[in-house]
Amino acid sequence: MKIFQLAPEKFDEFYPLVESMIEEAEFSLANPDKEQIRLMTTMPNFVVFLAEKDGKLIGFIAGMVQRYFFSLRERVTDMGFYVLPDHRGTSAAIRLISALENWTKEMNVDDLYIGQTTAVNIEKTQKFYSHLGYKTVGFNTVKHLH
């Protein structure tokens, strides 16, 4: 398995993973905009790492440096994290998180926030993050008004 940073020539291969993630997520009603995502991947405060096995992309993690809304302190927040179902339970997720942690350090940022919005195995995912040294500091809720 290989972990590497997204290069522009891999974007069209990466994009179907975004679509698969969105299909599983609570926000599946929000149609992804390919060009918006392409633009985000070119921003200097944004990164995507890909996991590839046997020449096929099997997962990704995307992160973005941003300030806390009330402070000048910066943090990295995951903007998407997805591993194909057949590759969950492998080292792909751990290796993707490790790549994002290293990038966070390279960006001179101390705080990394990783969430979960798919409602798939919430407790198992929380235990996985805890095992990697993360603590739960909140949760997401949603109410569809229309």
Residue, then its C-alpha position, 0 to 999 in steps of 0.5 A: m500500500k502506498i500513501f501519497q499527496l494528491a497531484p492534479e493528474k490524479f484528481d479524476e481518479f480521486y473524485p469517485l472516492v469523494e462521491s462514494m463518501i458522500e453517498e454514505a454520509e448524512f450530507s448525501l443530499a448535498n450534491p458534490d461540485k467537482e470543480q469546487i473540490r478541484l479548486m479546494t485541492t489547489m489551496p495552500n492550506f488544503v491537502v489530500f492524501l491518497a491510499e493506493k493498493d495494487g494501482k487502485l485508489i482505496g481511500f483518502i483523507a483531506g485536511m484544511v488549516q483554519r483558525y478557530f472562529f474566536s482566536l488567531r490559533e490555527r487548527v487542522t480540520d479533516m474535510g473528508f476521510y474515506v476508505l472503501p468498505d472492502h479495505r476498512g480494517t486494514s492499515a489504510a486508515i491509520r496510514l492516512i491519519s498518520a500522513l495528515e498528522n505529519w502534514t499538520k506538524e509541517m504546517n506548524v499547527d498543534d491541533l488536529y480535529i477528525g470527525q465522523t459524519t457517515a453514521v456508520n459504526i459510530e462507536k467503533t469509529q470513536k474507539f478507533y480514534s481513541h486508540l490513536g490518541y484522540k479524545t472526543v470533545g463533542f459530536n455532530t447533530v443535524k436537523h433537515l428543515h425541508 
